[in-house]
Amino acid sequence: MVEVCIELERYTEAIEYVERSKPANLVELFANRDIKPKGNIPETVLNELSRLSREIEAEQRRLEIEQINCNSNGGIILRESNFQIDSLTTSSDSIHLTKLREQLDELIACEITPIDRDFSLTQKVEPIPYKDIQTLTGENTAILEWYITGDKFFTFIITPQTPTPIIWQSSTEDFEALVNWYDEYRKDYEESKPPERKPQWKQKLASRLQNLAEILHLDRILENIPKPCDRLILIPHRFLHLFPLHALPISHEIDFEPGCTDEQDSANTVSASKSKLCFLDLFPGGVSYAPSCQLLQQAKQRQRRNFSHLFAIANPTKDRYLLELQAANIRDRFKSNDFWAKDDANKNAILNGKISFANCAHFGCHAKFEPDSPLKSALKLANNEPLTLLEILNLDLNQCRLVTLSACETGLTESKTSDEYIGLPFGFLLAGSPSIVSTLWEVDQLASTLLLMRFYENLETMSTVTALNEAQQWLRNLTSEGLEVLLKDLEPQIDEIFDRLPLKDRTRYVNAPLKGAQNRKPFPFVEPHYWAAFTAIGV
């Protein structure tokens, strides 16, 4: 349908269909899952919700059985199961199902949405019209939304200056190049996971990103974004969610001077980035991501003014000791905190309810992504306990302004299915937090620590998006001399936190990363695998 609309030059309808397909798949994913609305929902409402859900499921199964029996008696077999149910809703046999759905919609709208406005996203499709999509751009913001079909891909360019989206359409050759690029990238990434193979994937990353920018025709896309736009929102599709699009290099000369905080930063930027300008450098208002325009709209409606209480998990598996240094520095920036490290950073620390009081939730831990069963993807806590995506969805984060996932692969999403964005960041977004910072791959511990320390410092005067983007530019341009000054300042904390470690562990987990960075001159973290993994999702 999207391609038909584009062929007919009905571009606003095309982007509306793109947006409609995403929540439809999510609702299907959440079907029959034990996801409850958050907040002070009366018990009678919860009971009625449970009753209607059970009856709808039973009625759908009854109609499906009748349809199968009909087909076996010479009826026409419909290929799409969704179409079967939809077509049945027009028959007299489906009147009861229609009434049940109407009752459920009314219950959600009247009794649940006023308390938990996000719950409806897991239960039914709520289309977003183009006028609301364009409202998300504000005065100086552009949105790039990709859509991948079976033989091509489209880029929708939405700006406040244009009444309809501008659409760039790929060739079949571009599509084949993109699929081949993805296959090679994923294969190389998976093979790089054994420690002895990691350098190969890292060394290829910069050139791979250059190639991806060419396949996506990034320069041509940028030509359609008006100069007043200083902020960019990226909405990838399918496997494009897996890549640091904000770090894609710009191939042609652009009259742009990256913003700096002082003279030394300015000198560093010129030296490190002269030939490596990327998306990030072109938009001083920040480059962020969203799963869809609808979820972005929901996030924007959450007004969270308080930012004084921290909930933090640090090094539960006891093999990421520099994350304890990271969390300790971050903790000092909040008036109060619930801080859990090592063995104390277990599942009970999260499920005991204290996280519901957090204005900021910080997770310094590993993550496990399950591509074949994304709802089983999880953060790894102490005692080898998983906090699954399904459990994250049921957390109450209605006081939370920011969730930071300083962990391995927390930003990975399901890429095999058609449209859904299913990953740990999505879980925290739907649990109530309007902003999530996560990583696409395992980041060097020291790089992660320094970047996030800078990020939280920036948050005192900047938005989440600009705070993260500035921290990435700062780390990329940090000189060896600047690193030595930082490590000197951190030396007392490093000694205090790690003096009790056995020499073997301190050498492996602390000294080795520090020495490795000191030996990379003149810019220890200029390569994208050190800074590009971090993404800002939401607002």
Summary of the structure (lengths in Angstrom):
residues: 539
radius of gyration: 24.2
end to end distance: 30.1
largest distance: 80.4
contacts: 1751
relative contact order: 0.10
helix: 52%
strand: 13%
